[in-house]
Amino acid sequence: MRELVEIIAKALVDNPDAVVVKEVEGENATIIELRVAPDDMGKVIGKQGRIAKAIRSVVKAAAAKSDKKIVVEIL
């Protein structure tokens, strides 16, 4: 899942070298932390959070096969 989020984020931003994706195992879920350059934050979140919601939907659909709960956090 980490690679999926990284590919999507790098395609959206102007500075793909600043994209950092970290996967943290929690008790109930896996948390994927996405960090981008401050200038690119708006491109990843989108108007009213539409792009962020779309990223979360894609990850949720991909995680449905493995029966895991995955949370995407944009930091």
C-alpha positions in Angstrom: 0.0 0.0 0.0 2.9 2.3 0.7 4.0 2.1 -2.9 0.5 2.8 -4.2 0.2 6.0 -2.1 3.7 7.1 -3.1 3.0 6.7 -6.9 -0.2 8.6 -6.6 1.3 11.4 -4.6 4.4 11.8 -6.9 2.1 12.1 -9.9 0.1 15.0 -8.2 2.9 17.2 -6.9 5.4 19.6 -8.5 8.3 18.4 -6.3 8.1 14.6 -6.3 11.5 14.3 -4.5 9.9 15.8 -1.4 7.3 13.0 -1.1 7.9 10.8 1.9 5.6 7.9 2.7 5.9 5.9 5.9 4.0 2.9 7.0 3.3 2.4 10.7 1.7 -0.7 12.2 -0.9 0.1 14.8 -3.0 -2.1 17.1 -6.1 -2.1 15.0 -4.9 -0.6 11.6 -2.0 0.2 9.5 -1.3 3.9 9.2 0.2 5.3 6.1 1.8 8.8 6.7 2.2 11.0 3.6 4.4 14.0 3.8 4.9 16.5 0.9 6.5 19.9 0.4 4.4 22.7 1.9 3.8 24.2 -1.5 2.3 20.9 -2.7 0.0 20.4 0.2 -3.0 21.9 -1.6 -2.5 19.7 -4.6 -2.6 16.5 -2.5 -5.6 17.6 -0.4 -7.6 19.3 -3.3 -10.6 21.5 -3.0 -12.7 20.6 0.0 -10.5 17.5 0.4 -11.7 15.7 -2.7 -8.3 14.4 -3.8 -7.4 13.3 -0.3 -10.7 11.5 -0.1 -10.1 9.8 -3.5 -6.6 8.6 -2.4 -8.2 7.1 0.7 -10.9 5.4 -1.4 -8.3 3.8 -3.7 -6.3 2.6 -0.8 -9.4 1.2 1.0 -10.4 -0.6 -2.2 -6.9 -2.1 -2.6 -6.8 -3.1 1.1 -10.2 -4.9 0.8 -8.4 -8.0 -0.6 -6.2 -8.4 2.4 -9.0 -7.7 5.0 -6.8 -5.1 6.7 -7.8 -1.6 7.9 -5.5 1.0 6.4 -5.7 4.7 7.3 -4.0 7.4 5.2 -2.9 10.5 7.0 -1.5 13.6 5.2 1.0 15.3 7.4 
